[in-house]
Amino acid sequence: MTNISDRDTGPWYRQTWAWFVLTPLIVVVIASMNFVFLAFSHQDDVVMDDYYKEGRTINQHFTLDQTAKALELDGQLEIDLLVGDVVLDLRSLRALPVELMLELSHPVESALDLTLTLKEIAPRRYVSGLEQRLENRWYVRLSAAAIEPLDGRPGVDAWRLNGELNLALGSRLVFNEPAKSHMIDLPPGVETVEVTAAKAAAQH
């Protein structure tokens, strides 16, 4: 028969049974703290703080797109991957500013996003330069800020054009490619006129 005095009477933290009971509890507490930290540090913005302001911003962006469409903006953006030149040829129904803003957004890494200022070097031709080599796919946004008329110079409406460029397939992006013009046959005695493909389709 074992006497009480023969039993292990050391501190509890030296007892095997104590750690056998406490270890799962400690693991659960640590894991819970990690989950709480992740939840608060990466929480989703379900409701915006200023939804009225955000709504106005969305409307303004829609207006910029509509203005670009009304101006019948179309052009071509070319990126020379060897020397890093960015060349834009752009046409519009109204005057264009001397500077345009070009935003290149990487689809994955926001740290790679670029903002370039395109400067007019000839009528409707703009250039800029790249400080780094671009590869693969990019989201492209071309925009102009509004300019009020001054000293007889015409004003400029704010607008933007959006596109997507995959440099693995080519280095040229066409904005709002216009419908090709062609001649249509009219009845005898009626003068032949040049119309766009969209107008011709509407007549059929």
C-alpha positions in Angstrom: 0.0 0.0 0.0 1.4 3.4 -1.1 1.6 6.0 1.6 0.5 9.6 1.0 4.0 10.7 1.8 5.4 8.6 -1.1 3.3 10.5 -3.7 4.9 13.3 -5.8 4.1 16.6 -4.0 6.1 18.9 -6.3 4.7 22.1 -8.0 1.7 21.6 -10.3 3.6 22.8 -13.4 5.9 19.8 -13.0 3.0 17.4 -13.1 2.4 15.6 -16.4 -1.3 15.5 -16.0 -1.4 19.3 -15.7 0.2 19.9 -19.1 -1.9 17.2 -20.6 -5.0 19.2 -19.6 -3.7 22.7 -20.2 -1.9 22.3 -23.6 -5.1 22.0 -25.7 -6.5 25.0 -24.0 -3.4 27.1 -24.6 -3.4 26.2 -28.3 -7.0 27.2 -28.7 -6.4 30.6 -27.0 -3.4 31.4 -29.2 -5.3 30.3 -32.4 -8.3 32.5 -31.4 -6.1 35.5 -30.8 -4.6 35.1 -34.3 -8.0 34.8 -35.9 -9.1 38.0 -34.1 -6.0 39.9 -35.2 -6.6 38.8 -38.9 -10.2 39.7 -38.7 -9.6 43.3 -37.6 -6.5 43.9 -39.7 -8.1 42.6 -43.0 -11.7 43.5 -42.5 -13.8 44.2 -45.6 -15.2 47.6 -46.2 -18.8 46.5 -46.6 -20.3 50.0 -46.2 -18.3 53.1 -47.3 -17.8 55.8 -44.8 -19.0 58.5 -47.2 -21.3 56.8 -49.7 -22.8 60.1 -50.9 -19.3 61.2 -52.0 -18.6 57.9 -53.6 -21.8 58.0 -55.5 -21.0 61.4 -56.9 -17.5 60.2 -57.9 -19.1 57.3 -59.9 -21.4 59.8 -61.6 -18.5 62.0 -62.5 -16.6 59.1 -64.0 -19.7 58.2 -66.1 -19.8 61.8 -67.3 -16.2 61.7 -68.3 -16.8 58.6 -70.4 -19.9 60.1 -72.0 -17.9 63.3 -72.8 -15.2 61.3 -74.6 -17.9 59.6 -76.6 -19.6 62.9 -77.5 -16.3 64.3 -78.7 -15.7 61.2 -80.9 -12.3 60.8 -79.4 -10.2 58.1 -81.2 -6.5 57.5 -81.4 -3.6 55.2 -81.2 -1.2 54.6 -78.3 2.2 53.1 -79.1 4.8 51.9 -76.6 8.3 51.4 -77.8 9.6 48.7 -75.5 13.2 49.1 -76.8 13.7 52.8 -76.1 10.8 53.4 -73.7 9.0 56.0 -75.7 5.2 56.4 -75.4 3.6 58.0 -78.4 -0.1 59.0 -78.7 -1.9 60.2 -81.8 -5.4 61.5 -80.9 -8.3 63.0 -82.8 -11.2 65.0 -81.4 -14.1 67.2 -82.6 -12.9 69.9 -80.3 -9.6 71.4 -79.1 -7.3 69.1 -77.1 -5.1 70.3 -74.2 -1.3 70.5 -74.5 -1.0 67.8 -71.8 -2.8 64.5 -71.1 -2.5 62.1 -68.3 -1.9 58.4 -69.0 -2.4 55.9 -66.2 -1.0 52.4 -66.5 -2.4 50.0 -63.8 -1.0 46.6 -63.2 -3.8 44.0 -62.8 -2.1 42.4 -59.7 0.6 44.6 -58.2 -0.6 48.1 -57.4 3.0 49.1 -56.5 3.8 48.8 -60.2 1.2 51.3 -61.3 2.5 54.3 -63.4 1.2 57.8 -64.1 2.7 59.6 -67.1 2.2 63.1 -68.5 1.9 63.1 -72.2 3.0 66.4 -73.8 2.0 67.6 -77.2 4.9 68.0 -79.6 2.9 68.4 -82.8 -0.8 68.8 -83.6 -2.6 65.9 -82.0 0.6 64.0 -81.2 1.8 63.5 -77.6 4.9 61.8 -76.2 6.3 60.7 -72.9 9.0 58.3 -71.7 9.1 55.2 -69.5 11.7 54.8 -66.7 11.1 51.0 -66.4 10.4 48.2 -68.8 6.8 47.0 -69.0 5.6 43.5 -69.6 2.4 41.5 -70.0 -1.1 43.0 -69.3 -1.9 46.5 -68.2 -5.1 48.6 -67.7 -4.8 51.9 -69.6 -6.6 55.1 -68.8 -6.1 58.3 -70.8 -7.7 61.5 -69.4 -7.8 65.3 -69.7 -8.6 67.9 -67.1 -11.1 70.6 -67.8 -9.7 73.9 -68.9 -11.7 77.1 -69.0 -11.4 79.4 -72.1 -8.7 82.0 -71.7 -7.4 84.9 -73.9 -9.4 83.7 -76.9 -8.2 80.1 -76.5 -11.0 77.5 -76.6 -11.8 75.6 -73.4 -11.3 71.9 -72.9 -13.9 69.5 -71.5 -12.8 66.9 -69.0 -12.9 63.3 -70.4 -11.3 59.9 -70.1 -10.7 56.8 -72.3 -10.2 53.3 -71.0 -8.5 50.4 -72.6 -6.4 47.3 -72.0 -3.0 46.5 -73.4 -1.3 43.1 -73.4 2.4 43.7 -74.3 2.9 40.0 -74.8 0.6 40.3 -77.9 1.5 43.8 -79.1 2.5 47.3 -78.0 -0.3 49.2 -79.8 -3.7 50.2 -78.3 -6.4 51.8 -80.4 -8.9 54.0 -78.6 -12.5 54.0 -79.9 -11.7 52.9 -83.4 -14.1 54.8 -85.7 -16.3 53.0 -88.2 -14.8 52.8 -91.6 -16.3 55.0 -94.3 -17.4 53.6 -97.6 -19.5 54.5 -100.6 -23.1 53.2 -101.1 -25.1 53.0 -104.3 -28.1 55.2 -104.5 -30.9 55.3 -107.1 -30.2 57.0 -110.5 -30.4 60.8 -110.3 -29.4 60.9 -106.6 -25.9 62.1 -105.8 -23.6 59.5 -104.2 -22.5 60.4 -100.7 -20.0 59.0 -98.2 -21.5 57.6 -95.0 -20.1 55.6 -92.1 -20.8 51.9 -91.7 -23.0 52.6 -88.7 -25.3 54.9 -90.8 -25.4 52.5 -93.6 -26.5 49.7 -91.3 -29.2 51.9 -89.9 -30.7 52.4 -93.4 -31.1 48.6 -94.0 
